[in-house]
Amino acid sequence: MRTDTSAWATLQLSGHIGVVRPAVAFLEEVALAVGLLPDRAERLKLAVEEVLSNIIRHAYAGRTDGQIEIRCHFGGACLIVDFRETGLPFDFSQLPSYDASSDEWDPTGLGMHLVRQCVDEVQFENLGAIGKLIRLVVRTQSETAVFQDMDPPGASDDGMRESPGDEPVASIRPMVTDDAVNLAQCAYRTWGYGYNDYIYRPEEIRAMLGDGRLESVVAVQDGQVIGHAALKRRAPDDRVAEAGIAFVDPSVRSRSVMGRMVEALAARLPALNLEGLFAMQVTSHTISQKVGYAQGFRDCGLLIRAASRPEDDQLAGAHAQRRSAVVLCYRALGSQRKRLVFPPPSMKAWVMRAYAELGLSAEIGLAPGREDGTGAGGGTKGSAHLRSNRTRALRTADIEVLRHGHDTLAAVAHALRMHHRVGVDAVFLHLDLEDATTAELDDGLSAMGFIFAGILPNLRQGRDVL
């Protein structure tokens, strides 16, 4: 491990638990100053807090005279945060591992497991008589989106990027199947293995391009894919697409690449005969929201991804919960129909407010209801049909009720338990809002902890989804 002495920023701390919060705040400012996106900076904060707490609790074991030095190195492609301390000697190869698949709760090794989830790389080195070193590496991303890291039209350059005249010009063109491997490699340079699984599977990308589920443009420079933006449909004949999968290689210093890809994609919209677009925007990134509004997107939901982690009880009690969230947005294209919808009673007001925000016409239908009021879908014949999947990089899962049955709630509860067992942080349930049975499930969904998150018009074969 290279342990050079030059540093972009340094911080000297005592080995006292009271220094953790101000140190975390300092590192957040450093992360944002070098260009980390807010959600990446938030994850770095969690990792820094865990590392500092471990040093204070274990390496110094209650001593308050210990010293901790933090050195931040920034090379343009990644931020490196070094922690140097001279506490109790330790063999890092003996760090306990955490088993996330175990059915029994055992927090052993959880702290360092969370650190590894929050950053791209963790390194350890014993420095002999001068102590120990822990290094966190976070790759920076220059542009991502729904177009999530674009500046609004007319925004000025922040002085950290070269002008277009100082760099080779990238060409923007439709993606072809031969680009699939290059795309996976571009995603890896931008995100590591932190993006959706399919992007790293060239064979799956080729299949999506071939059957029309993926409508992509790429930026190419010197024969290499350096950027990508797409409209993604879950099925080739879907009339609604997700705007996103948009990123630019962090080594590319021009902001114009993302804008040109978005323009090229927008020019292809008329030929796709879509009824709408949806997008997901990080709540802490206000620029992406402003750009979305300028493109005609309107809010229709809020997806909260909750992840709890043990923290020092002197700071936040036995357990504290950190949350990150995205705004779900929709843009209607062309003329829209009037819909008859059946939301659970406790969610009616939220559903109608969302339709009003989108400017869509909707009327609440009268569900048949059940005398016992349990809302178990018992009036529906046959068994429920569900589709469930997990996004490992985000630690989230989706459960889609494709067809209601007499056992809808039981089937959802079973899928929910399966996801909890593998350490999923948040589960999103998708229901057909135009099926009267959905209105019967209110009590059962509430008992399982589900809350209203939003609506997506026309998402499933032209029907609206709750």
LUMDREN-388603 format. One line per 10 residues: number of its first residue (from 1); their letters; for each residue x, y, z of C-alpha. Coordinates in nm, 4 decimals, padded with zeros to 6 digits, always signed. Layout:
REM residues N
NUM> a> X Y Z | ...
This chain:
REM residues 466
1> mrtdtsawat> +00.0000 +00.0000 +00.0000 | +00.1327 +00.3437 -00.0938 | +00.1448 +00.5721 +00.2096 | +00.2728 +00.9003 +00.0696 | +00.2829 +01.2014 +00.2992 | +00.1228 +01.4575 +00.0651 | -00.2422 +01.5246 +00.1421 | -00.5172 +01.7503 +00.0125 | -00.6621 +01.7970 +00.3637 | -00.5613 +01.6733 +00.7100
11> lqlsghigvv> -00.7247 +01.6562 +01.0520 | -00.5684 +01.5792 +01.3911 | -00.7988 +01.4302 +01.6551 | -00.7803 +01.3047 +02.0100 | -00.9033 +00.9538 +02.0837 | -01.2227 +01.0775 +02.2506 | -01.5717 +00.9779 +02.1379 | -01.6775 +01.3422 +02.1291 | -01.4639 +01.4104 +01.8200 | -01.6586 +01.1719 +01.5963
21> rpavafleev> -01.9410 +01.4021 +01.4932 | -01.7284 +01.7063 +01.4022 | -01.4831 +01.4799 +01.2185 | -01.7669 +01.3259 +01.0158 | -01.8946 +01.6739 +00.9280 | -01.5433 +01.7736 +00.8141 | -01.5161 +01.4682 +00.5884 | -01.8578 +01.5386 +00.4386 | -01.7411 +01.8883 +00.3385 | -01.4243 +01.7424 +00.1860
31> alavgllpdr> -01.6252 +01.4837 -00.0094 | -01.8628 +01.7425 -00.1529 | -01.5764 +01.9816 -00.2287 | -01.4002 +01.7244 -00.4498 | -01.7189 +01.6448 -00.6418 | -01.8798 +01.3416 -00.4752 | -02.2538 +01.3285 -00.5278 | -02.4530 +01.3832 -00.2063 | -02.5632 +01.0196 -00.1756 | -02.2023 +00.9020 -00.2118
41> aerlklavee> -02.0917 +01.1583 +00.0467 | -02.3614 +01.0312 +00.2838 | -02.2326 +00.6740 +00.2537 | -01.8765 +00.7930 +00.3137 | -01.9981 +00.9650 +00.6322 | -02.1338 +00.6328 +00.7613 | -01.8038 +00.4582 +00.6876 | -01.5961 +00.7334 +00.8541 | -01.8146 +00.7248 +01.1637 | -01.7782 +00.3479 +01.1936
51> vlsniirhay> -01.3993 +00.3528 +01.1465 | -01.3470 +00.6333 +01.3987 | -01.5752 +00.4693 +01.6547 | -01.3851 +00.1406 +01.6193 | -01.0479 +00.3101 +01.6642 | -01.1659 +00.4908 +01.9774 | -01.3460 +00.1916 +02.1296 | -01.1020 -00.0842 +02.0416 | -00.7597 +00.0512 +01.9462 | -00.7518 +00.3030 +02.2320
61> agrtdgqiei> -00.9954 +00.1111 +02.4534 | -01.1032 +00.4014 +02.6680 | -00.7760 +00.5984 +02.6599 | -00.8340 +00.9674 +02.5910 | -00.4704 +01.0548 +02.5242 | -00.4545 +00.8695 +02.1936 | -00.4116 +01.0559 +01.8649 | -00.5821 +00.9959 +01.5303 | -00.4660 +01.1578 +01.2090 | -00.6959 +01.1742 +00.9046
71> rchfggacli> -00.5387 +01.2504 +00.5671 | -00.7480 +01.3067 +00.2549 | -00.5901 +01.2532 -00.0870 | -00.7672 +01.3473 -00.4092 | -00.6363 +01.2573 -00.7508 | -00.9356 +01.3445 -00.9697 | -01.0600 +00.9877 -01.0105 | -01.0961 +00.8928 -00.6450 | -01.0958 +01.0293 -00.2917 | -00.8695 +00.8449 -00.0466
81> vdfretglpf> -00.9212 +00.8868 +00.3283 | -00.6403 +00.7540 +00.5511 | -00.6790 +00.6984 +00.9260 | -00.3496 +00.6681 +01.1181 | -00.3452 +00.5693 +01.4839 | -00.1039 +00.4294 +01.7401 | -00.3428 +00.2240 +01.9492 | -00.3347 -00.1384 +02.0532 | -00.1626 -00.3603 +01.7899 | -00.4035 -00.5726 +01.5897
91> dfsqlpsyda> -00.3870 -00.8336 +01.3137 | -00.6304 -00.7087 +01.0488 | -00.6408 -01.0523 +00.8873 | -00.8312 -01.1689 +01.1942 | -01.1218 -00.9273 +01.1456 | -01.4460 -01.1236 +01.1954 | -01.6732 -01.1646 +00.8944 | -02.0446 -01.0892 +00.9012 | -02.2923 -01.3483 +00.7742 | -02.5871 -01.1568 +00.6246
101> ssdewdptgl> -02.7592 -01.4826 +00.5212 | -02.7898 -01.6222 +00.8737 | -03.1422 -01.6628 +01.0098 | -03.0213 -01.5721 +01.3585 | -02.9157 -01.2182 +01.4448 | -02.5432 -01.2024 +01.5154 | -02.3856 -00.8555 +01.4916 | -02.0291 -00.9896 +01.4881 | -01.8399 -00.8213 +01.2047 | -02.1366 -00.6043 +01.1066
111> gmhlvrqcvd> -01.9509 -00.2732 +01.1505 | -01.6766 -00.3462 +00.8991 | -01.9299 -00.5146 +00.6692 | -02.1207 -00.1844 +00.6563 | -01.7992 +00.0094 +00.5909 | -01.7257 -00.2114 +00.2899 | -02.0818 -00.1568 +00.1614 | -02.0411 +00.2216 +00.1844 | -01.7111 +00.2691 -00.0039 | -01.5429 +00.1159 -00.3074
121> evqfenlgai> -01.2390 -00.0222 -00.1292 | -01.1060 -00.0714 +00.2259 | -00.7354 -00.1351 +00.2912 | -00.5444 -00.2088 +00.6110 | -00.1738 -00.1845 +00.6903 | +00.0319 -00.2377 +01.0038 | +00.3090 +00.0229 +01.0076 | +00.5163 -00.1395 +01.2807 | +00.6415 +00.1020 +01.5434 | +00.4494 +00.3955 +01.3973
131> gklirlvvrt> +00.1063 +00.2365 +01.4340 | -00.1615 +00.1289 +01.1889 | -00.3337 +00.2634 +00.8773 | -00.6912 +00.2169 +00.7547 | -00.7655 +00.3480 +00.4059 | -01.1064 +00.4148 +00.2490 | -01.1231 +00.4617 -00.1290 | -01.4245 +00.6230 -00.2981 | -01.4331 +00.6690 -00.6733 | -01.5810 +00.9982 -00.7832
141> qsetavfqdm> -01.8495 +01.0216 -01.0509 | -01.8512 +01.3276 -01.2694 | -02.2008 +01.2847 -01.4159 | -02.4936 +01.0513 -01.3471 | -02.8615 +01.0917 -01.3730 | -03.2065 +01.0776 -01.4929 | -03.0566 +01.2706 -01.5900 | -02.9183 +01.3196 -01.2470 | -02.6090 +01.5338 -01.2636 | -02.6910 +01.7760 -01.5388
151> dppgasddgm> -02.6819 +02.1470 -01.4725 | -02.9885 +02.3528 -01.5666 | -02.9678 +02.5301 -01.9018 | -02.7439 +02.8326 -01.8764 | -02.5589 +02.7123 -01.5666 | -02.1994 +02.8292 -01.5562 | -01.8977 +02.6011 -01.5377 | -01.7725 +02.5453 -01.1848 | -01.4103 +02.5936 -01.2862 | -01.3168 +02.2336 -01.2110
161> respgdepva> -01.3737 +02.1069 -01.5653 | -01.1922 +02.1813 -01.8847 | -01.3647 +02.3755 -02.1580 | -01.4865 +02.1795 -02.4619 | -01.2019 +02.3204 -02.6680 | -00.9442 +02.1548 -02.4431 | -01.0575 +01.7974 -02.5014 | -01.1370 +01.5497 -02.7812 | -01.4972 +01.5684 -02.9018 | -01.7117 +01.2617 -02.8248
171> sirpmvtdda> -01.9546 +01.1359 -03.0883 | -02.3125 +01.0551 -02.9837 | -02.4889 +00.7710 -03.1637 | -02.7459 +00.4929 -03.1072 | -02.6074 +00.1977 -02.9153 | -02.5538 -00.1285 -03.1056 | -02.5160 -00.4807 -02.9673 | -02.1391 -00.4754 -03.0207 | -02.1199 -00.1953 -02.7609 | -02.2458 -00.4169 -02.4770
181> vnlaqcayrt> -01.9053 -00.5126 -02.3363 | -01.7786 -00.1553 -02.3655 | -02.0911 -00.0358 -02.1838 | -02.0332 -00.2789 -01.8957 | -01.6751 -00.1573 -01.8677 | -01.7855 +00.2075 -01.8697 | -02.0350 +00.1311 -01.5912 | -01.7593 -00.0399 -01.3947 | -01.5274 +00.2617 -01.4293 | -01.8098 +00.4872 -01.3122
191> wgygyndyiy> -01.9798 +00.2816 -01.0407 | -01.7581 -00.0199 -00.9721 | -02.0059 -00.3031 -00.9163 | -02.2523 -00.0662 -00.7501 | -02.5088 -00.0363 -01.0304 | -02.7980 -00.2591 -01.1381 | -02.6923 -00.6164 -01.2117 | -02.7971 -00.6298 -01.5768 | -02.5585 -00.3527 -01.6812 | -02.2639 -00.5880 -01.6180
201> rpeeiramlg> -02.4114 -00.8698 -01.8279 | -02.3365 -00.7993 -02.1961 | -02.5598 -01.0865 -02.3075 | -02.8578 -00.9360 -02.1236 | -02.7926 -00.5890 -02.2654 | -02.7801 -00.7387 -02.6161 | -03.1136 -00.9128 -02.5552 | -03.2746 -00.5918 -02.4269 | -03.1503 -00.3994 -02.7300 | -03.2662 -00.6740 -02.9624
211> dgrlesvvav> -03.6243 -00.7009 -02.8371 | -03.6771 -00.3259 -02.7861 | -03.6787 -00.3079 -02.4074 | -03.3749 -00.0772 -02.4181 | -03.3514 +00.2347 -02.6320 | -02.9963 +00.3602 -02.5801 | -02.7506 +00.6206 -02.6987 | -02.3791 +00.6128 -02.6233 | -02.0999 +00.8654 -02.6256 | -01.7888 +00.7322 -02.7992
221> qdgqvighaa> -01.4394 +00.8761 -02.7882 | -01.1346 +00.7137 -02.9507 | -01.3398 +00.3986 -03.0092 | -01.4345 +00.3620 -02.6417 | -01.7791 +00.4040 -02.4848 | -01.7505 +00.6881 -02.2336 | -02.1193 +00.7572 -02.1648 | -02.4667 +00.6108 -02.1861 | -02.8301 +00.7217 -02.1505 | -03.1401 +00.5168 -02.2186
231> lkrrapddrv> -03.5113 +00.4651 -02.2040 | -03.5881 +00.1239 -02.0529 | -03.9136 -00.0664 -02.0816 | -03.9972 -00.3736 -01.8772 | -04.1583 -00.5355 -02.1837 | -04.1089 -00.4480 -02.5523 | -04.4717 -00.3393 -02.5959 | -04.4922 -00.1266 -02.2790 | -04.6163 +00.2263 -02.3393 | -04.4203 +00.3720 -02.0455
241> aeagiafvdp> -04.0410 +00.3801 -02.0173 | -03.7937 +00.4699 -01.7459 | -03.5602 +00.7572 -01.8317 | -03.2211 +00.6903 -01.6836 | -02.9296 +00.4451 -01.6852 | -02.7392 +00.7625 -01.7558 | -02.3747 +00.8058 -01.6651 | -02.0472 +00.9392 -01.8001 | -01.7007 +00.7970 -01.7354 | -01.5510 +00.9996 -01.4444
251> svrsrsvmgr> -01.2333 +01.0593 -01.6453 | -01.4321 +01.2705 -01.8947 | -01.4217 +01.6326 -01.7922 | -01.6872 +01.7889 -02.0146 | -02.0410 +01.8424 -01.8929 | -02.1653 +01.8652 -02.2520 | -02.1538 +01.4872 -02.3032 | -02.4553 +01.4138 -02.0831 | -02.6582 +01.6979 -02.2302 | -02.5902 +01.5859 -02.5865
261> mvealaarlp> -02.6916 +01.2271 -02.5063 | -03.0182 +01.3448 -02.3496 | -03.0935 +01.5593 -02.6556 | -03.0282 +01.2630 -02.8863 | -03.2590 +01.0417 -02.6792 | -03.5330 +01.3059 -02.6707 | -03.5216 +01.3295 -03.0504 | -03.6168 +00.9600 -03.0715 | -03.9249 +00.9893 -02.8476 | -04.1855 +01.0522 -03.1229
271> alnleglfam> -04.0999 +00.7250 -03.2984 | -04.1450 +00.5196 -02.9787 | -04.5184 +00.5958 -02.9394 | -04.4951 +00.6143 -02.5595 | -04.7697 +00.7343 -02.3264 | -04.5330 +00.8457 -02.0550 | -04.1875 +00.8492 -01.8984 | -04.0909 +00.8022 -01.5365 | -03.7694 +00.8825 -01.3574 | -03.6145 +00.8580 -01.0115
281> qvtshtisqk> -03.4215 +01.1522 -00.8684 | -03.2168 +01.1630 -00.5486 | -03.3852 +01.4015 -00.3044 | -03.0579 +01.5626 -00.1971 | -02.9645 +01.6510 -00.5553 | -03.1806 +01.9538 -00.6328 | -03.0241 +02.0190 -00.9742 | -03.1597 +01.6903 -01.1122 | -03.5071 +01.7809 -00.9844 | -03.4947 +02.1240 -01.1512
291> vgyaqgfrdc> -03.3846 +01.9658 -01.4786 | -03.6676 +01.7120 -01.4508 | -03.9256 +01.9846 -01.3980 | -03.7879 +02.1747 -01.6977 | -03.8368 +01.8582 -01.9062 | -04.2004 +01.8280 -01.7977 | -04.1649 +01.5692 -01.5192 | -04.3889 +01.6008 -01.2111 | -04.3636 +01.4324 -00.8718 | -04.5811 +01.1259 -00.8132
301> glliraasrp> -04.4103 +00.9475 -00.5251 | -04.1310 +00.9272 -00.2709 | -03.9303 +00.6075 -00.2273 | -03.7560 +00.5862 +00.1082 | -03.4770 +00.3320 +00.1333 | -03.4211 +00.2858 +00.5072 | -03.0999 +00.1243 +00.6311 | -03.0381 +00.0897 +01.0035 | -02.6950 +00.0385 +01.1541 | -02.5691 +00.0030 +01.5115
311> eddqlagaha> -02.3982 +00.3182 +01.6364 | -02.2217 +00.4159 +01.9523 | -02.4849 +00.4524 +02.2242 | -02.3164 +00.7673 +02.3490 | -02.3990 +00.9309 +02.0180 | -02.7394 +00.8075 +01.9105 | -02.8700 +00.5370 +02.1396 | -02.8596 +00.1639 +02.0823 | -02.9696 +00.1847 +01.7182 | -03.0134 +00.4767 +01.4828
321> qrrsavvlcy> -03.1605 +00.4832 +01.1359 | -03.0206 +00.6610 +00.8346 | -03.2374 +00.7138 +00.5285 | -03.1829 +00.8106 +00.1701 | -03.4707 +00.8674 -00.0692 | -03.5589 +00.9330 -00.4316 | -03.8443 +01.1305 -00.5828 | -04.0543 +00.9328 -00.8282 | -04.1454 +01.1523 -01.1265 | -04.3695 +01.1083 -01.4295
331> ralgsqrkrl> -04.4134 +01.2905 -01.7578 | -04.7271 +01.2293 -01.9605 | -04.6869 +01.2128 -02.3387 | -04.9801 +01.2735 -02.5714 | -05.3488 +01.2568 -02.4819 | -05.4454 +01.0763 -02.1615 | -05.7509 +00.8671 -02.0714 | -05.9718 +00.9028 -01.7654 | -05.9124 +00.6163 -01.5236 | -06.1229 +00.4387 -01.2614
341> vfpppsmkaw> -05.8994 +00.3445 -00.9660 | -05.9396 +00.1426 -00.6460 | -05.6864 +00.2534 -00.3828 | -05.6954 +00.1156 -00.0260 | -05.9176 +00.3538 +00.1772 | -05.6304 +00.4869 +00.3911 | -05.4444 +00.5919 +00.0756 | -05.7271 +00.7552 -00.1216 | -05.6294 +01.1130 -00.0419 | -05.2642 +01.0520 -00.1329
351> vmrayaelgl> -05.3561 +00.8817 -00.4593 | -05.5892 +01.1588 -00.5734 | -05.3341 +01.4235 -00.4764 | -05.0736 +01.2467 -00.6933 | -05.3099 +01.2367 -00.9921 | -05.3822 +01.6071 -00.9467 | -05.0094 +01.6860 -00.9397 | -04.9658 +01.4984 -01.2675 | -05.2667 +01.6685 -01.4256 | -05.4362 +01.3333 -01.4928
361> saeiglapgr> -05.8069 +01.2617 -01.4612 | -05.9013 +00.9828 -01.2193 | -06.2132 +00.8702 -01.0329 | -06.2286 +00.6394 -00.7321 | -06.4391 +00.3320 -00.7984 | -06.6578 +00.1468 -00.5489 | -06.4915 -00.1766 -00.4421 | -06.7136 -00.4755 -00.3548 | -06.5672 -00.4943 -00.0011 | -06.5894 -00.7734 +00.2542
371> edgtgagggt> -06.8095 -00.8048 +00.5561 | -06.5300 -00.9027 +00.7946 | -06.3197 -00.6021 +00.6903 | -05.9925 -00.7938 +00.6986 | -05.9138 -00.7121 +00.3395 | -05.7467 -01.0426 +00.2597 | -05.8614 -01.0653 -00.0986 | -06.0782 -01.3583 -00.0010 | -06.3468 -01.2753 -00.2531 | -06.1120 -01.3476 -00.5445
381> kgsahlrsnr> -06.0977 -01.6977 -00.6906 | -05.7715 -01.8799 -00.7550 | -05.4223 -01.8183 -00.6213 | -05.2289 -01.4950 -00.6389 | -04.9469 -01.4620 -00.8914 | -04.6436 -01.2619 -00.7742 | -04.3126 -01.1612 -00.9258 | -04.0303 -01.0733 -00.6892 | -03.6742 -00.9540 -00.7409 | -03.3903 -00.8033 -00.5442
391> tralrtadie> -03.1408 -00.5286 -00.6370 | -02.8287 -00.6380 -00.4521 | -02.6307 -00.3191 -00.5062 | -02.9046 -00.1084 -00.3432 | -03.0183 -00.3718 -00.0894 | -03.3788 -00.3223 -00.1992 | -03.6456 -00.5579 -00.3311 | -03.9661 -00.5337 -00.5341 | -04.2772 -00.7497 -00.5024 | -04.5263 -00.7219 -00.7888
401> vlrhghdtla> -04.8755 -00.8649 -00.7558 | -04.9466 -00.9623 -01.1150 | -05.2799 -01.1258 -01.0336 | -05.4850 -01.1116 -00.7149 | -05.6077 -01.4328 -00.5530 | -05.7715 -01.5566 -00.2349 | -05.4222 -01.5704 -00.0814 | -05.2782 -01.2361 -00.1963 | -05.1840 -01.1119 +00.1502 | -05.0382 -01.4477 +00.2539
411> avahalrmhh> -04.8264 -01.4582 -00.0625 | -04.7012 -01.1028 -00.0079 | -04.6171 -01.1810 +00.3560 | -04.4166 -01.4866 +00.2493 | -04.2176 -01.2904 -00.0098 | -04.1559 -01.0176 +00.2478 | -04.0102 -01.2683 +00.4961 | -03.7794 -01.4099 +00.2298 | -03.6372 -01.0667 +00.1517 | -03.5874 -00.9827 +00.5179
421> rvgvdavflh> -03.3873 -01.3011 +00.5653 | -03.1265 -01.1938 +00.3119 | -03.0766 -00.8483 +00.4627 | -03.2845 -00.6298 +00.2316 | -03.3233 -00.2757 +00.3674 | -03.6477 -00.1770 +00.1940 | -03.9232 -00.3592 +00.0033 | -04.1488 -00.1929 -00.2545 | -04.4856 -00.3546 -00.3252 | -04.6528 -00.2942 -00.6651
431> ldledattae> -05.0320 -00.3315 -00.6954 | -05.2723 -00.2878 -00.9868 | -05.4534 +00.0345 -00.8988 | -05.7280 -00.0390 -01.1505 | -05.8171 -00.3753 -00.9921 | -06.1000 -00.3488 -00.7363 | -05.9373 -00.6135 -00.5160 | -05.6533 -00.3721 -00.4340 | -05.8957 -00.1638 -00.2271 | -05.9659 -00.4667 -00.0028
441> lddglsamgf> -05.6070 -00.5073 +00.1161 | -05.5814 -00.1983 +00.3385 | -05.5651 -00.3576 +00.6853 | -05.3386 -00.6414 +00.5804 | -05.0872 -00.4133 +00.4104 | -05.0784 -00.1803 +00.7107 | -05.0170 -00.4743 +00.9438 | -04.7130 -00.5708 +00.7362 | -04.5756 -00.2160 +00.7587 | -04.6422 -00.0979 +00.4035
451> ifagilpnlr> -04.7125 +00.2730 +00.3531 | -04.8100 +00.4789 +00.0507 | -04.5093 +00.5581 -00.1685 | -04.6609 +00.6786 -00.4955 | -04.8306 +00.5898 -00.8225 | -04.7028 +00.5160 -01.1722 | -04.9574 +00.5671 -01.4515 | -04.9778 +00.3199 -01.7409 | -04.6849 +00.1164 -01.6072 | -04.8276 -00.2326 -01.6374
461> qgrdvl> -04.9778 -00.3015 -01.9794 | -05.1411 +00.0391 -01.9838 | -05.2805 +00.0140 -01.6293 | -05.1803 +00.2295 -01.3329 | -04.9713 +00.0903 -01.0502 | -04.9810 +00.1771 -00.6797
